[in-house]
Amino acid sequence: MTAEVLYRADMVALVPPSVTFAAPVSLAWLCEHHLLMMQPQDPLGRVLHQTLRAQGLRSCGTLQIKTYSVIADMVLAGGGVGIVDTFTARRYAQQLQVVKIQGALPFEVQLLMTASHAADPAVLLMRSIIRRRLEQWVDAQAA
């Protein structure tokens, strides 16, 4: 197997528009405001759970969710605050506050391929589309 990193970033917090806070927010603040989290089996959820455990933190909320879009929808409905990837945050940026978190919670998007076989043309096309979209998104954020 070969792995090609397509994108690296830090996870971000989603906060309802009615909540006031000082940015960036700490994990402790998020835990006090009913943090909605991914399950620990999820690769990004694992990063969050390990970080919380290392800092001796527990969320007031008990929900562990399977998808980032459900976390965002729960925040939108007033169910707490959430931590999501930047792709999900971008989809909800017009409805929720997207906030940096004190202390990086990094993630990356990788393309995994078999080293012994040539990449399928569909895979190469998908990689090209993802790269182009990511470049457009990064350029838009920088502007």
N, C-alpha and C positions, 0 to 999 in steps of 0.2 A: 504494500500500500504506500502511496505517496500522498502527502498533504500539502495543499497550497493555501496559504492564508489569503483570503480575499478582503477582509475587513477586520479592524481592531477598534474597540471603543470601550467606554465604561458604561455600566448600567446606570440608569437615572431613576429618579423618583417621580411618581405622578401624584399630584395633590389637587383636591377639589378647588375650584376657583374661589370659593367663599372662605378658605382657610388662609390666615396670615401667618407668616413665618419669616425667619432670617435665613437667607440662602448663603452658602449651601446648607442642606439639612444633615443632621447627624443620624446615624442608625438608631441611637437612643431616642431621638425625637420621633422618628418614624415608628418605632416600637410602641411609644406612648400614644400614638394616633392610629392604632389598629392596623398595623402593617399586614397587608395581604401579600402572601408569598407563594412562589412556585413550590412544588413538592421537592423534597431533598433528592429524589431520584433524577430530576432534571439536571443537566450539566450546569446551567446557570443557577438553578436553585441550590445546588450543592455548594457553589461558591458562597452564596448568601448565608446558608445555614451554617457553614463552617466559620464564616466571619462572625456571625452573631454569637455562636458558641464560644469562640476565642475571646470575644469581648464581654462574655457573661450576660448577654442580652436575651430577652424573650419578648415577643410581641404580645400586646394585650389581646389581639385577635387570634383565633385558632384555626382559621381557614388556610388550607394549603391547596393551591389551585393548579390545574394542569396546563393552562394556556395563558399567555401574556394578554391576549385580547380580553379574556374573561376578567383578569385582574383590572385592566383599564375600565371595562364596563362596570365592575363593582365600585371602583373609585368614583366613576361618573354618577352612579346611583346613590352615592353617599355612604358606602360601606367601609370607608377607611382610606388609607393611602397605600400606594403600591410601589414596587420596584420592578422595572421592566427593561428590556433591551431598547436601544435607540430607534429601531425600526418601528416597534409598536408605539413608542412615545411620539414619533413623527406623525403617525396616523391620528393621534388624539390631541395634538398640540393646539388645535383651535378650541377645544372644549375643556382641557385640563391644564394645570400648571406643570411644566416639565422642569425639574429641578436637579441640579448637580448634588451628589452625595459626598459628604466629607469622607475621605478615604476611598480610594479607587476600588471598584468592583468590576474588574476587567472581563471582557469576553471577546471572542473572535469567531468569525465565520470562516470555515475551512471547506475546501473542495477536496474530497477524498477520492482517489482513483487507484486502480490496480496498476502497479508498476510494470508488470509483465505484458500488459496489453496496451495497444494504442488507444487513445481516448476516442470514444464514439463522437461523430460529428455533432450529434445532439447535445452531448456534454460540453463540447467546445463552444457551441452556440450559447448554451445556458451560461457558461462562464463569462463569455463576452457581454451578454445582456446584464448580468449581475454587476460586472465591473463598471459598465457604462452607467447604470442606474446609481451605483454607489458614488461614482465620480460626480454625477450631476447633483446628488444629494449633499455631498461634502462641499462642493462649490457653492451651493445655495446656502448652506449653513455659514460659510465663511463670509458671504456677502452681507 
